[in-house]
Every structure is written in structure tokens, then in C-alpha cells.
Amino acid sequence: MEIQAKTSDRNLLLELSGDIDHHGARNALRELELAIDAALPKKLVLDMKNVTFMDSSGIALILRAQQRMNLLDGGFLVCNVPPQAKRVLQAASVDRLVSIR
């Protein structure tokens, strides 16, 4: 699991790639929090177009990102979710809690 961060005008884009599973999620959560703390964004976008697999660890990552952005009174969006990951999010009704495009 890799995360590439790009910032512009207090907007933070995190491009996720690889498997979001138990093994990668712990480091991904740490990287996510460090990126948010460094940028203090008004808007966070998680781009999942290069995610090859996601289990419930991905749900925790997304909900943690939303929680952090709520603390900053910022916006949050998840985009380019692959079909397998979308099924995981829908099964857990995360798509009702988080903006997904």
C-alpha cells in the first residue's frame, strides 16, 4: 500500500495504490494522519483508482480520514473507487456516511 500526497491551496489529494488490507492499513493510517497534520487541508480527496484490493481495513482508513477532516471543519471526498472496494463500502453502508464519486 502506497500513498502519494499532493497539496495545493489547502487542498490535499491522497492517491492510494496497492492493497488496503490488515498489513498495509496500519502504515497507511499513519501516513494519512501525517499528511493531514502537515497540510491542515480545507478539503481532502482520497483517490482510489490504483487500489487493487480492499477489506474492512479500508473502511477504517476512510472513516478515520473523515473524522480528521470533521475536526478541521473540512470537506472530504472519496473518488475513483474500484468495483471490489465499492462493494465493500456498500456492504458496510459507508457510502451513506461518506461522499463517494
KOLKEFI-26659 format. One record per atom (N, C-alpha, C): chain; x, y, z; residue in one letter; residue number from 1. Coordinates in Angstrom, 3 decimals. Example, Ala and Ser with C-alpha at 12.3 -4.5 7.8 and 13.67 -1.06 7.14 Angstrom:
BEGIN
chain:x:y:z:res:n
A:13.190:-5.690:7.800:a:1
A:12.300:-4.500:7.800:a:1
A:13.200:-3.300:7.800:a:1
A:12.850:-2.250:7.080:s:2
A:13.670:-1.060:7.140:s:2
A:12.900:0.030:7.870:s:2
REM end
This chain:
BEGIN
chain:x:y:z:res:n
A:0.846:-1.174:0.000:m:1
A:0.000:0.000:0.000:m:1
A:0.886:1.230:0.000:m:1
A:0.655:2.104:-0.937:e:2
A:1.388:3.358:-1.035:e:2
A:0.412:4.521:-1.068:e:2
A:0.876:5.646:-0.537:i:3
A:0.089:6.874:-0.577:i:3
A:0.974:7.980:-1.128:i:3
A:0.493:8.636:-2.177:q:4
A:1.165:9.796:-2.733:q:4
A:0.330:11.023:-2.371:q:4
A:0.966:12.018:-1.771:a:5
A:0.257:13.223:-1.346:a:5
A:0.591:14.394:-2.262:a:5
A:-0.438:15.151:-2.611:k:6
A:-0.276:16.374:-3.399:k:6
A:-1.120:17.454:-2.735:k:6
A:-0.519:18.621:-2.530:t:7
A:-1.253:19.714:-1.908:t:7
A:-1.261:20.925:-2.822:t:7
A:-2.342:21.684:-2.730:s:8
A:-2.476:22.924:-3.480:s:8
A:-3.569:23.755:-2.819:s:8
A:-3.230:24.957:-2.419:d:9
A:-4.215:25.886:-1.836:d:9
A:-5.056:25.243:-0.741:d:9
A:-4.399:24.583:0.194:r:10
A:-5.052:23.916:1.327:r:10
A:-6.024:22.825:0.903:r:10
A:-5.797:22.273:-0.292:n:11
A:-6.486:21.073:-0.741:n:11
A:-5.461:19.951:-0.739:n:11
A:-5.845:18.812:-0.226:l:12
A:-4.937:17.677:-0.142:l:12
A:-5.519:16.515:-0.934:l:12
A:-4.728:16.012:-1.885:l:13
A:-5.093:14.840:-2.671:l:13
A:-4.185:13.704:-2.243:l:13
A:-4.787:12.614:-1.783:l:14
A:-4.026:11.422:-1.431:l:14
A:-4.382:10.327:-2.417:l:14
A:-3.397:9.908:-3.192:e:15
A:-3.594:8.851:-4.172:e:15
A:-3.146:7.537:-3.554:e:15
A:-4.093:6.639:-3.378:l:16
A:-3.813:5.340:-2.770:l:16
A:-3.551:4.319:-3.861:l:16
A:-2.601:3.429:-3.623:s:17
A:-2.355:2.361:-4.590:s:17
A:-1.950:1.083:-3.856:s:17
A:-2.303:-0.040:-4.471:g:18
A:-1.993:-1.331:-3.879:g:18
A:-3.161:-1.884:-3.084:g:18
A:-2.850:-2.829:-2.200:d:19
A:-3.854:-3.484:-1.369:d:19
A:-4.046:-2.735:-0.053:d:19
A:-5.298:-2.448:0.275:i:20
A:-5.620:-1.885:1.598:i:20
A:-6.147:-3.055:2.418:i:20
A:-5.242:-3.686:3.126:d:21
A:-5.600:-4.829:3.953:d:21
A:-4.980:-4.651:5.334:d:21
A:-5.122:-5.663:6.154:h:22
A:-4.635:-5.592:7.534:h:22
A:-3.159:-5.200:7.604:h:22
A:-2.358:-5.741:6.710:h:23
A:-0.917:-5.496:6.752:h:23
A:-0.555:-4.067:6.355:h:23
A:-1.241:-3.516:5.368:g:24
A:-0.896:-2.187:4.888:g:24
A:-1.621:-1.056:5.579:g:24
A:-2.725:-1.359:6.237:a:25
A:-3.573:-0.305:6.790:a:25
A:-2.916:0.466:7.935:a:25
A:-2.154:-0.197:8.761:r:26
A:-1.538:0.494:9.898:r:26
A:-0.597:1.600:9.414:r:26
A:0.272:1.278:8.464:n:27
A:1.175:2.289:7.917:n:27
A:0.405:3.345:7.128:n:27
A:-0.625:2.915:6.411:a:28
A:-1.435:3.855:5.644:a:28
A:-2.132:4.850:6.562:a:28
A:-2.648:4.383:7.691:l:29
A:-3.285:5.292:8.652:l:29
A:-2.283:6.311:9.177:l:29
A:-1.087:5.861:9.457:r:30
A:-0.047:6.770:9.954:r:30
A:0.312:7.807:8.886:r:30
A:0.487:7.358:7.643:e:31
A:0.806:8.275:6.546:e:31
A:-0.332:9.264:6.303:e:31
A:-1.568:8.779:6.377:l:32
A:-2.728:9.640:6.197:l:32
A:-2.742:10.742:7.253:l:32
A:-2.555:10.369:8.504:e:33
A:-2.585:11.356:9.582:e:33
A:-1.432:12.346:9.471:e:33
A:-0.248:11.877:9.101:l:34
A:0.891:12.783:8.924:l:34
A:0.633:13.769:7.791:l:34
A:0.058:13.299:6.702:a:35
A:-0.237:14.179:5.567:a:35
A:-1.278:15.234:5.953:a:35
A:-2.310:14.822:6.679:i:36
A:-3.338:15.773:7.116:i:36
A:-2.744:16.781:8.091:i:36
A:-1.944:16.311:9.041:d:37
A:-1.329:17.219:10.011:d:37
A:-0.397:18.227:9.336:d:37
A:0.313:17.795:8.306:a:38
A:1.249:18.681:7.617:a:38
A:0.522:19.729:6.769:a:38
A:-0.569:19.329:6.116:a:39
A:-1.261:20.226:5.187:a:39
A:-2.380:21.039:5.842:a:39
A:-2.971:20.508:6.915:l:40
A:-4.166:21.105:7.524:l:40
A:-5.145:21.570:6.435:l:40
A:-5.601:20.622:5.627:p:41
A:-6.390:20.988:4.442:p:41
A:-7.808:21.434:4.775:p:41
A:-8.354:22.225:3.849:k:42
A:-9.775:22.550:3.906:k:42
A:-10.582:21.468:3.207:k:42
A:-9.923:20.757:2.280:k:43
A:-10.581:19.667:1.568:k:43
A:-9.582:18.534:1.372:k:43
A:-10.060:17.310:1.613:l:44
A:-9.264:16.107:1.409:l:44
A:-9.975:15.229:0.387:l:44
A:-9.217:14.779:-0.602:v:45
A:-9.732:13.838:-1.592:v:45
A:-8.865:12.588:-1.534:v:45
A:-9.511:11.434:-1.342:l:46
A:-8.829:10.147:-1.432:l:46
A:-9.130:9.584:-2.814:l:46
A:-8.104:9.439:-3.629:d:47
A:-8.246:8.873:-4.961:d:47
A:-7.833:7.411:-4.887:d:47
A:-8.776:6.522:-5.159:m:48
A:-8.544:5.088:-5.003:m:48
A:-8.398:4.358:-6.334:m:48
A:-8.131:5.083:-7.417:k:49
A:-8.114:4.441:-8.739:k:49
A:-7.077:3.334:-8.861:k:49
A:-6.009:3.374:-8.076:n:50
A:-4.962:2.356:-8.164:n:50
A:-5.014:1.337:-7.027:n:50
A:-6.142:1.267:-6.328:v:51
A:-6.313:0.275:-5.263:v:51
A:-6.687:-1.052:-5.917:v:51
A:-5.927:-2.086:-5.604:t:52
A:-6.139:-3.398:-6.227:t:52
A:-7.004:-4.328:-5.385:t:52
A:-7.088:-4.059:-4.069:f:53
A:-7.897:-4.875:-3.165:f:53
A:-8.147:-4.065:-1.906:f:53
A:-9.334:-4.240:-1.320:m:54
A:-9.642:-3.574:-0.060:m:54
A:-10.504:-4.482:0.793:m:54
A:-10.155:-4.583:2.087:d:55
A:-11.005:-5.284:3.040:d:55
A:-11.507:-4.269:4.064:d:55
A:-11.960:-4.738:5.195:s:56
A:-12.524:-3.833:6.201:s:56
A:-11.498:-2.830:6.744:s:56
A:-10.231:-3.098:6.570:s:57
A:-9.203:-2.137:6.984:s:57
A:-9.329:-0.843:6.192:s:57
A:-9.772:-0.947:4.952:g:58
A:-10.000:0.243:4.137:g:58
A:-11.142:1.088:4.670:g:58
A:-12.146:0.429:5.232:i:59
A:-13.255:1.156:5.854:i:59
A:-12.726:1.991:7.014:i:59
A:-11.882:1.393:7.839:a:60
A:-11.297:2.116:8.973:a:60
A:-10.480:3.311:8.489:a:60
A:-9.732:3.141:7.420:l:61
A:-8.925:4.227:6.863:l:61
A:-9.809:5.383:6.404:l:61
A:-10.873:5.064:5.687:i:62
A:-11.775:6.097:5.176:i:62
A:-12.502:6.807:6.307:i:62
A:-12.994:6.056:7.281:l:63
A:-13.706:6.681:8.402:l:63
A:-12.767:7.537:9.250:l:63
A:-11.519:7.115:9.392:r:64
A:-10.545:7.918:10.130:r:64
A:-10.260:9.227:9.395:r:64
A:-10.145:9.155:8.076:a:65
A:-9.921:10.366:7.283:a:65
A:-11.094:11.333:7.449:a:65
A:-12.304:10.790:7.407:q:66
A:-13.478:11.646:7.583:q:66
A:-13.490:12.276:8.978:q:66
A:-13.160:11.493:9.978:q:67
A:-13.127:12.003:11.351:q:67
A:-12.122:13.147:11.481:q:67
A:-10.930:12.970:10.922:r:68
A:-9.911:14.015:10.986:r:68
A:-10.362:15.284:10.271:r:68
A:-11.022:15.130:9.130:m:69
A:-11.492:16.302:8.396:m:69
A:-12.644:16.983:9.123:m:69
A:-13.480:16.224:9.815:n:70
A:-14.533:16.830:10.632:n:70
A:-13.927:17.695:11.728:n:70
A:-12.841:17.240:12.328:l:71
A:-12.166:18.027:13.363:l:71
A:-11.595:19.328:12.806:l:71
A:-11.256:19.326:11.525:l:72
A:-10.717:20.525:10.876:l:72
A:-11.806:21.347:10.191:l:72
A:-13.073:20.929:10.357:d:73
A:-14.196:21.565:9.651:d:73
A:-13.947:21.622:8.155:d:73
A:-13.407:20.540:7.621:g:74
A:-13.079:20.478:6.201:g:74
A:-13.954:19.510:5.444:g:74
A:-13.834:19.558:4.128:g:75
A:-14.574:18.668:3.256:g:75
A:-13.790:17.393:2.998:g:75
A:-14.520:16.347:2.627:f:76
A:-13.899:15.051:2.390:f:76
A:-14.628:14.335:1.272:f:76
A:-13.865:13.762:0.337:l:77
A:-14.423:13.048:-0.804:l:77
A:-13.550:11.846:-1.122:l:77
A:-14.191:10.734:-1.448:v:78
A:-13.502:9.539:-1.923:v:78
A:-13.899:9.385:-3.384:v:78
A:-12.906:9.210:-4.272:c:79
A:-13.234:9.119:-5.693:c:79
A:-12.510:7.947:-6.357:c:79
A:-12.981:7.616:-7.545:n:80
A:-12.394:6.567:-8.383:n:80
A:-12.272:5.231:-7.652:n:80
A:-13.344:4.850:-6.973:v:81
A:-13.340:3.611:-6.192:v:81
A:-13.545:2.426:-7.136:v:81
A:-12.608:1.471:-7.135:p:82
A:-12.773:0.289:-7.987:p:82
A:-13.969:-0.564:-7.541:p:82
A:-14.512:-1.389:-8.436:p:83
A:-15.720:-2.167:-8.120:p:83
A:-15.611:-3.019:-6.852:p:83
A:-14.506:-3.706:-6.645:q:84
A:-14.381:-4.575:-5.463:q:84
A:-14.436:-3.746:-4.189:q:84
A:-13.719:-2.635:-4.157:a:85
A:-13.723:-1.768:-2.975:a:85
A:-15.094:-1.129:-2.779:a:85
A:-15.756:-0.789:-3.869:k:86
A:-17.095:-0.191:-3.774:k:86
A:-18.076:-1.169:-3.125:k:86
A:-17.955:-2.448:-3.474:r:87
A:-18.841:-3.456:-2.856:r:87
A:-18.601:-3.547:-1.349:r:87
A:-17.338:-3.463:-0.935:v:88
A:-17.016:-3.496:0.499:v:88
A:-17.639:-2.289:1.191:v:88
A:-17.507:-1.117:0.598:l:89
A:-18.060:0.105:1.201:l:89
A:-19.580:0.065:1.252:l:89
A:-20.200:-0.428:0.197:q:90
A:-21.661:-0.517:0.173:q:90
A:-22.182:-1.547:1.164:q:90
A:-21.481:-2.664:1.309:a:91
A:-21.908:-3.699:2.255:a:91
A:-21.900:-3.176:3.683:a:91
A:-20.984:-2.270:3.973:a:92
A:-20.898:-1.687:5.316:a:92
A:-21.665:-0.368:5.427:a:92
A:-22.363:0.022:4.366:s:93
A:-23.136:1.273:4.294:s:93
A:-22.275:2.512:4.501:s:93
A:-21.004:2.403:4.207:v:94
A:-20.100:3.567:4.314:v:94
A:-20.489:4.613:3.279:v:94
A:-21.039:4.165:2.151:d:95
A:-21.448:5.104:1.119:d:95
A:-22.577:6.026:1.579:d:95
A:-23.201:5.720:2.696:r:96
A:-24.220:6.599:3.275:r:96
A:-23.605:7.641:4.216:r:96
A:-22.386:7.396:4.645:l:97
A:-21.712:8.282:5.603:l:97
A:-20.692:9.207:4.956:l:97
A:-20.173:8.778:3.808:v:98
A:-19.054:9.460:3.173:v:98
A:-19.424:9.769:1.724:v:98
A:-18.998:10.919:1.222:s:99
A:-19.215:11.259:-0.175:s:99
A:-18.276:10.438:-1.051:s:99
A:-18.873:9.632:-1.939:i:100
A:-18.092:8.766:-2.813:i:100
A:-18.522:9.066:-4.249:i:100
A:-17.526:9.329:-5.087:r:101
A:-17.798:9.550:-6.511:r:101
A:-16.968:8.621:-7.343:r:101
REM end
